[in-house]
Amino acid sequence: MGTPDFAVPSLRVLLEEGYEICAVVTQPDRPKGRKRELAPPPVKLEAMAHGIPVLQPEKLRTSDTVAEIERLRPDLIVTAAYGQILPKKVLDIPRLGCINVHGSLLPKYRGGAPIQHAIMNGESVTGVTIMYMAEGMDTGDMISKVEVPILPEDDTGTLFGKLSAAGAELLRQTVPQLAEGRVQAVPQNHEEATYAPNLKREDECIRWERTAVQIFNQVRALSPQPGAFTYWNGEVLKIRACANPAVRHGSVRPSSAAEAPGLRPGTVLQCLDEGIEVMTGEGTLWITILQPAGKKPMDTSQFLRGSRLPAGTVLG
Protein backbone atom coordinates (compact mmCIF):
# COMPACT_ATOMS: atom_id res chain seq x y z
CA MET A 1 0.00 0.00 0.00
CA GLY A 2 1.68 3.18 -1.21
CA THR A 3 1.26 6.09 -3.59
CA PRO A 4 4.20 8.44 -4.47
CA ASP A 5 7.73 7.84 -5.76
CA PHE A 6 8.85 7.34 -2.15
CA ALA A 7 7.05 3.97 -2.05
CA VAL A 8 8.31 2.55 -5.37
CA PRO A 9 11.72 1.25 -4.11
CA SER A 10 9.94 -0.63 -1.29
CA LEU A 11 7.67 -2.37 -3.80
CA ARG A 12 10.67 -3.20 -5.98
CA VAL A 13 12.56 -4.73 -3.05
CA LEU A 14 9.63 -7.00 -2.20
CA LEU A 15 9.51 -8.14 -5.83
CA GLU A 16 13.30 -8.66 -5.98
CA GLU A 17 13.17 -10.81 -2.85
CA GLY A 18 10.58 -13.07 -4.44
CA TYR A 19 7.59 -12.34 -2.22
CA GLU A 20 4.18 -12.88 -3.77
CA ILE A 21 2.51 -9.48 -4.04
CA CYS A 22 -1.19 -10.35 -4.19
CA ALA A 23 -2.30 -6.73 -4.71
CA VAL A 24 -1.21 -3.11 -4.57
CA VAL A 25 -3.50 -0.55 -2.94
CA THR A 26 -2.90 3.08 -3.92
CA GLN A 27 -4.71 6.41 -4.20
CA PRO A 28 -6.99 7.10 -7.20
CA ASP A 29 -5.59 8.71 -10.34
CA ARG A 30 -5.47 12.50 -9.89
CA PRO A 31 -5.49 15.47 -12.32
CA LYS A 32 -1.97 16.68 -13.06
CA GLY A 33 -0.27 19.43 -15.05
CA ARG A 34 -1.76 22.45 -16.75
CA LYS A 35 -4.19 20.32 -18.74
CA ARG A 36 -5.37 18.62 -15.52
CA GLU A 37 -5.33 15.20 -17.18
CA LEU A 38 -5.71 12.17 -14.92
CA ALA A 39 -2.34 10.64 -14.03
CA PRO A 40 -1.75 7.34 -12.24
CA PRO A 41 0.31 7.30 -9.00
CA PRO A 42 3.92 6.09 -9.43
CA VAL A 43 3.21 2.93 -7.41
CA LYS A 44 0.36 2.01 -9.77
CA LEU A 45 2.68 2.29 -12.78
CA GLU A 46 5.24 0.03 -11.08
CA ALA A 47 2.56 -2.51 -10.17
CA MET A 48 1.14 -2.56 -13.70
CA ALA A 49 4.60 -3.13 -15.13
CA HIS A 50 4.73 -6.37 -13.13
CA GLY A 51 1.15 -7.45 -13.72
CA ILE A 52 0.06 -6.91 -10.10
CA PRO A 53 -3.65 -6.19 -9.46
CA VAL A 54 -4.22 -2.59 -8.34
CA LEU A 55 -6.97 -1.34 -6.01
CA GLN A 56 -7.66 2.42 -5.83
CA PRO A 57 -10.37 3.27 -3.29
CA GLU A 58 -11.16 6.95 -2.77
CA LYS A 59 -11.72 6.18 0.92
CA LEU A 60 -10.45 2.83 2.15
CA ARG A 61 -12.66 2.84 5.24
CA THR A 62 -15.93 3.07 3.29
CA SER A 63 -15.02 1.06 0.19
CA ASP A 64 -15.38 -2.54 -0.98
CA THR A 65 -11.59 -2.80 -0.92
CA VAL A 66 -11.57 -4.03 2.69
CA ALA A 67 -13.61 -7.07 1.66
CA GLU A 68 -11.26 -7.64 -1.27
CA ILE A 69 -8.22 -7.56 1.06
CA GLU A 70 -9.97 -10.02 3.37
CA ARG A 71 -10.55 -12.32 0.41
CA LEU A 72 -6.87 -12.16 -0.58
CA ARG A 73 -5.82 -13.16 2.97
CA PRO A 74 -2.36 -11.52 2.89
CA ASP A 75 0.25 -12.68 5.42
CA LEU A 76 1.64 -9.14 5.66
CA ILE A 77 0.59 -5.64 4.63
CA VAL A 78 3.39 -3.17 3.96
CA THR A 79 2.57 0.54 3.66
CA ALA A 80 4.83 3.35 2.50
CA ALA A 81 3.39 6.86 2.11
CA TYR A 82 -0.03 5.43 1.24
CA GLY A 83 -1.86 8.58 2.31
CA GLN A 84 -4.79 7.11 4.23
CA ILE A 85 -5.16 5.79 7.78
CA LEU A 86 -5.90 2.06 7.87
CA PRO A 87 -9.04 1.13 9.80
CA LYS A 88 -8.80 -1.53 12.51
CA LYS A 89 -10.65 -4.00 10.28
CA VAL A 90 -7.70 -3.87 7.86
CA LEU A 91 -5.06 -3.88 10.59
CA ASP A 92 -6.49 -7.16 11.89
CA ILE A 93 -6.40 -9.01 8.54
CA PRO A 94 -2.76 -10.17 8.03
CA ARG A 95 -1.35 -12.79 10.41
CA LEU A 96 2.03 -11.01 10.53
CA GLY A 97 0.45 -7.62 10.98
CA CYS A 98 0.66 -4.32 9.07
CA ILE A 99 3.96 -2.46 8.96
CA ASN A 100 4.80 1.02 7.75
CA VAL A 101 7.98 2.43 6.19
CA HIS A 102 7.98 5.93 7.74
CA GLY A 103 10.37 8.71 6.72
CA SER A 104 11.55 9.83 10.16
CA LEU A 105 13.18 8.57 13.35
CA LEU A 106 10.05 8.00 15.40
CA PRO A 107 8.63 9.21 17.70
CA LYS A 108 9.82 12.45 16.07
CA TYR A 109 7.83 13.74 13.10
CA ARG A 110 4.71 11.65 13.13
CA GLY A 111 2.38 12.58 10.29
CA GLY A 112 2.21 13.10 6.55
CA ALA A 113 5.14 15.47 5.91
CA PRO A 114 8.07 14.27 8.06
CA ILE A 115 10.76 14.98 5.47
CA GLN A 116 9.69 18.57 4.84
CA HIS A 117 9.38 19.37 8.55
CA ALA A 118 12.77 17.87 9.38
CA ILE A 119 14.47 20.16 6.82
CA MET A 120 12.35 23.16 7.81
CA ASN A 121 13.39 22.73 11.44
CA GLY A 122 17.09 22.59 10.56
CA GLU A 123 17.68 18.96 11.56
CA SER A 124 21.07 17.49 10.63
CA VAL A 125 19.94 13.86 10.89
CA THR A 126 16.72 12.04 10.05
CA GLY A 127 16.03 8.50 8.96
CA VAL A 128 13.48 5.75 8.40
CA THR A 129 11.53 3.75 10.96
CA ILE A 130 9.71 0.53 10.18
CA MET A 131 6.90 0.16 12.66
CA TYR A 132 3.78 -1.86 13.35
CA MET A 133 0.72 0.11 12.37
CA ALA A 134 -1.80 1.02 15.04
CA GLU A 135 -5.05 2.96 15.03
CA GLY A 136 -3.28 6.22 15.96
CA MET A 137 -1.16 8.40 13.68
CA ASP A 138 2.26 6.66 13.50
CA THR A 139 1.97 5.48 17.11
CA GLY A 140 2.79 1.78 16.68
CA ASP A 141 5.73 -0.14 18.12
CA MET A 142 9.05 0.32 16.30
CA ILE A 143 10.68 -2.67 14.59
CA SER A 144 13.83 -1.25 12.96
CA LYS A 145 15.51 2.08 12.18
CA VAL A 146 18.22 3.56 9.99
CA GLU A 147 19.71 7.06 10.23
CA VAL A 148 20.28 9.31 7.20
CA PRO A 149 22.21 12.63 7.46
CA ILE A 150 20.65 15.83 6.13
CA LEU A 151 23.30 17.82 4.27
CA PRO A 152 23.09 21.62 3.84
CA GLU A 153 22.67 21.11 0.09
CA ASP A 154 19.76 18.69 0.54
CA ASP A 155 16.21 19.71 -0.25
CA THR A 156 13.04 17.67 0.02
CA GLY A 157 13.59 16.21 -3.44
CA THR A 158 17.07 14.85 -2.73
CA LEU A 159 16.17 13.70 0.78
CA PHE A 160 13.09 11.87 -0.51
CA GLY A 161 15.37 9.89 -2.77
CA LYS A 162 17.83 9.04 -0.01
CA LEU A 163 15.13 8.04 2.48
CA SER A 164 13.12 5.98 0.01
CA ALA A 165 16.25 3.99 -0.89
CA ALA A 166 17.23 3.60 2.78
CA GLY A 167 13.70 2.52 3.68
CA ALA A 168 13.63 -0.09 0.93
CA GLU A 169 16.92 -1.63 2.10
CA LEU A 170 15.69 -1.61 5.70
CA LEU A 171 12.54 -3.39 4.52
CA ARG A 172 14.70 -5.98 2.76
CA GLN A 173 16.37 -6.77 6.09
CA THR A 174 13.23 -6.57 8.22
CA VAL A 175 10.66 -8.74 6.41
CA PRO A 176 12.61 -12.03 6.87
CA GLN A 177 12.86 -11.31 10.59
CA LEU A 178 9.09 -10.80 10.69
CA ALA A 179 8.43 -14.01 8.81
CA GLU A 180 10.69 -15.97 11.16
CA GLY A 181 9.27 -14.41 14.33
CA ARG A 182 12.59 -12.80 15.31
CA VAL A 183 11.28 -9.25 15.71
CA GLN A 184 11.52 -7.52 19.09
CA ALA A 185 9.44 -4.38 18.65
CA VAL A 186 10.00 -1.41 20.95
CA PRO A 187 7.13 0.84 22.10
CA GLN A 188 7.45 4.54 21.28
CA ASN A 189 7.93 7.08 24.04
CA HIS A 190 4.82 9.15 23.36
CA GLU A 191 6.11 12.00 25.56
CA GLU A 192 8.91 12.57 23.03
CA ALA A 193 6.57 12.64 20.03
CA THR A 194 6.61 15.57 17.61
CA TYR A 195 4.30 16.06 14.65
CA ALA A 196 4.68 16.76 10.95
CA PRO A 197 1.23 17.52 9.51
CA ASN A 198 0.70 17.98 5.79
CA LEU A 199 1.81 21.42 4.68
CA LYS A 200 -0.67 24.24 4.20
CA ARG A 201 -0.51 27.34 2.01
CA GLU A 202 0.60 29.50 4.95
CA ASP A 203 3.63 27.21 5.48
CA GLU A 204 4.82 28.19 1.99
CA CYS A 205 4.74 31.97 2.54
CA ILE A 206 8.09 33.50 3.53
CA ARG A 207 8.02 35.70 6.60
CA TRP A 208 11.08 37.89 6.17
CA GLU A 209 11.17 38.79 9.88
CA ARG A 210 12.47 35.26 10.52
CA THR A 211 16.21 34.56 10.43
CA ALA A 212 18.13 33.96 7.22
CA VAL A 213 18.84 30.38 8.32
CA GLN A 214 15.14 29.68 9.00
CA ILE A 215 14.13 31.00 5.58
CA PHE A 216 16.93 29.06 3.89
CA ASN A 217 15.60 25.88 5.51
CA GLN A 218 12.03 26.75 4.53
CA VAL A 219 13.05 27.18 0.88
CA ARG A 220 14.88 23.83 0.90
CA ALA A 221 11.94 22.08 2.57
CA LEU A 222 9.56 23.29 -0.14
CA SER A 223 11.83 22.43 -3.07
CA PRO A 224 11.22 21.22 -5.70
CA GLN A 225 7.49 21.54 -5.01
CA PRO A 226 5.38 23.43 -4.14
CA GLY A 227 8.00 26.16 -3.57
CA ALA A 228 8.29 28.91 -0.97
CA PHE A 229 6.88 32.25 -2.08
CA THR A 230 6.81 35.94 -1.32
CA TYR A 231 5.04 38.86 -3.00
CA TRP A 232 6.52 41.34 -5.48
CA ASN A 233 4.49 44.04 -7.24
CA GLY A 234 1.35 42.45 -5.87
CA GLU A 235 2.06 39.06 -7.46
CA VAL A 236 3.41 35.78 -6.14
CA LEU A 237 7.18 35.37 -6.55
CA LYS A 238 8.43 31.87 -5.82
CA ILE A 239 11.89 31.51 -4.29
CA ARG A 240 13.29 28.24 -5.59
CA ALA A 241 16.80 28.28 -4.13
CA CYS A 242 19.01 30.36 -1.82
CA ALA A 243 22.65 30.29 -0.86
CA ASN A 244 23.49 28.78 2.52
CA PRO A 245 23.73 31.74 4.96
CA ALA A 246 26.50 29.90 6.83
CA VAL A 247 28.75 30.01 3.75
CA ARG A 248 30.01 33.10 1.97
CA HIS A 249 28.16 33.46 -1.33
CA GLY A 250 30.79 33.24 -4.05
CA SER A 251 32.96 36.33 -4.39
CA VAL A 252 30.26 38.84 -3.43
CA ARG A 253 30.31 40.79 -0.19
CA PRO A 254 27.25 41.47 1.97
CA SER A 255 25.83 44.93 1.42
CA SER A 256 26.93 47.61 3.86
CA ALA A 257 23.24 48.50 4.08
CA ALA A 258 22.80 45.33 6.10
CA GLU A 259 24.50 47.13 8.97
CA ALA A 260 21.93 49.94 8.89
CA PRO A 261 19.64 49.93 11.94
CA GLY A 262 15.89 49.66 11.45
CA LEU A 263 16.05 48.20 7.95
CA ARG A 264 12.77 46.45 7.20
CA PRO A 265 12.97 42.67 6.71
CA GLY A 266 12.31 41.79 3.06
CA THR A 267 14.23 44.82 1.77
CA VAL A 268 16.30 44.11 -1.35
CA LEU A 269 19.87 45.28 -0.66
CA GLN A 270 21.57 44.55 -3.97
CA CYS A 271 20.95 42.68 -7.21
CA LEU A 272 23.86 40.91 -8.90
CA ASP A 273 24.10 38.14 -11.48
CA GLU A 274 25.29 35.88 -8.65
CA GLY A 275 22.24 36.55 -6.51
CA ILE A 276 19.77 38.97 -4.94
CA GLU A 277 20.56 39.93 -1.35
CA VAL A 278 17.56 40.41 0.92
CA MET A 279 17.40 41.60 4.52
CA THR A 280 15.84 39.22 7.04
CA GLY A 281 15.07 39.44 10.73
CA GLU A 282 18.62 38.22 11.39
CA GLY A 283 21.26 38.39 8.67
CA THR A 284 20.83 38.58 4.91
CA LEU A 285 19.83 35.91 2.41
CA TRP A 286 21.04 35.51 -1.17
CA ILE A 287 18.32 34.34 -3.58
CA THR A 288 19.84 32.35 -6.45
CA ILE A 289 16.84 30.86 -8.30
CA LEU A 290 13.38 32.42 -8.45
CA GLN A 291 10.16 32.11 -10.43
CA PRO A 292 7.93 35.08 -11.26
CA ALA A 293 4.21 34.42 -11.71
CA GLY A 294 3.43 32.69 -15.02
CA LYS A 295 7.07 31.95 -15.83
CA LYS A 296 9.53 29.10 -15.40
CA PRO A 297 12.21 29.05 -12.66
CA MET A 298 15.33 31.05 -13.58
CA ASP A 299 18.61 32.07 -12.04
CA THR A 300 19.06 35.66 -10.96
CA SER A 301 21.09 36.67 -14.02
CA GLN A 302 18.22 35.57 -16.30
CA PHE A 303 15.68 37.29 -14.08
CA LEU A 304 17.54 40.59 -14.01
CA ARG A 305 17.86 40.66 -17.81
CA GLY A 306 14.08 40.86 -18.08
CA SER A 307 12.99 42.53 -14.84
CA ARG A 308 13.91 45.57 -12.77
CA LEU A 309 14.26 45.01 -9.04
CA PRO A 310 15.90 48.11 -7.56
CA ALA A 311 17.62 48.14 -4.19
CA GLY A 312 15.16 49.28 -1.56
CA THR A 313 12.29 47.21 -2.93
CA VAL A 314 10.46 45.46 -0.09
CA LEU A 315 9.33 41.88 -0.76
CA GLY A 316 6.37 40.37 1.03
QUIWO-V388469 format. One record per residue. N is the residue number from 1. OMEGA is omega in whole degrees, 0 to 359 (NA if undefined). Layout:
BEGIN
{{N/OMEGA} {N/OMEGA}}
END
This chain:
BEGIN
{{1/181} {2/185} {3/188} {4/179} {5/181} {6/186} {7/186} {8/179} {9/178} {10/177} {11/180} {12/179} {13/179} {14/177} {15/180} {16/182} {17/173} {18/177} {19/178} {20/178} {21/185} {22/177} {23/170} {24/176} {25/182} {26/179} {27/177} {28/173} {29/182} {30/175} {31/183} {32/176} {33/183} {34/181} {35/178} {36/177} {37/180} {38/180} {39/179} {40/175} {41/179} {42/180} {43/177} {44/180} {45/179} {46/180} {47/180} {48/180} {49/181} {50/177} {51/181} {52/176} {53/182} {54/176} {55/185} {56/180} {57/175} {58/176} {59/184} {60/187} {61/186} {62/185} {63/175} {64/184} {65/180} {66/178} {67/179} {68/178} {69/177} {70/180} {71/181} {72/178} {73/179} {74/173} {75/186} {76/170} {77/177} {78/175} {79/177} {80/179} {81/180} {82/176} {83/175} {84/176} {85/181} {86/177} {87/182} {88/180} {89/177} {90/180} {91/184} {92/187} {93/188} {94/183} {95/178} {96/178} {97/176} {98/179} {99/183} {100/174} {101/189} {102/186} {103/172} {104/174} {105/181} {106/13} {107/177} {108/173} {109/167} {110/176} {111/190} {112/182} {113/184} {114/183} {115/180} {116/183} {117/178} {118/178} {119/183} {120/181} {121/175} {122/178} {123/177} {124/179} {125/169} {126/179} {127/179} {128/174} {129/169} {130/189} {131/168} {132/179} {133/177} {134/183} {135/178} {136/180} {137/177} {138/184} {139/188} {140/180} {141/184} {142/182} {143/182} {144/181} {145/170} {146/179} {147/177} {148/179} {149/173} {150/181} {151/180} {152/180} {153/178} {154/165} {155/182} {156/179} {157/182} {158/182} {159/174} {160/181} {161/180} {162/183} {163/179} {164/177} {165/179} {166/179} {167/179} {168/179} {169/177} {170/177} {171/179} {172/181} {173/190} {174/185} {175/177} {176/178} {177/176} {178/183} {179/182} {180/178} {181/183} {182/183} {183/173} {184/184} {185/183} {186/178} {187/176} {188/171} {189/187} {190/178} {191/180} {192/185} {193/169} {194/190} {195/182} {196/182} {197/176} {198/185} {199/177} {200/182} {201/182} {202/177} {203/183} {204/184} {205/181} {206/173} {207/189} {208/178} {209/175} {210/182} {211/178} {212/180} {213/180} {214/180} {215/175} {216/179} {217/178} {218/179} {219/179} {220/183} {221/183} {222/178} {223/8} {224/180} {225/4} {226/181} {227/173} {228/182} {229/171} {230/178} {231/178} {232/183} {233/177} {234/180} {235/179} {236/175} {237/181} {238/177} {239/188} {240/179} {241/177} {242/174} {243/178} {244/181} {245/181} {246/182} {247/179} {248/186} {249/178} {250/182} {251/185} {252/179} {253/174} {254/180} {255/176} {256/179} {257/180} {258/179} {259/184} {260/180} {261/174} {262/179} {263/186} {264/175} {265/185} {266/180} {267/176} {268/183} {269/178} {270/180} {271/180} {272/177} {273/182} {274/181} {275/177} {276/183} {277/183} {278/177} {279/175} {280/178} {281/177} {282/181} {283/179} {284/182} {285/178} {286/174} {287/182} {288/177} {289/182} {290/185} {291/175} {292/181} {293/177} {294/181} {295/179} {296/175} {297/180} {298/175} {299/188} {300/179} {301/176} {302/182} {303/185} {304/176} {305/183} {306/184} {307/177} {308/179} {309/186} {310/172} {311/183} {312/174} {313/178} {314/177} {315/176} {316/NA}}
END
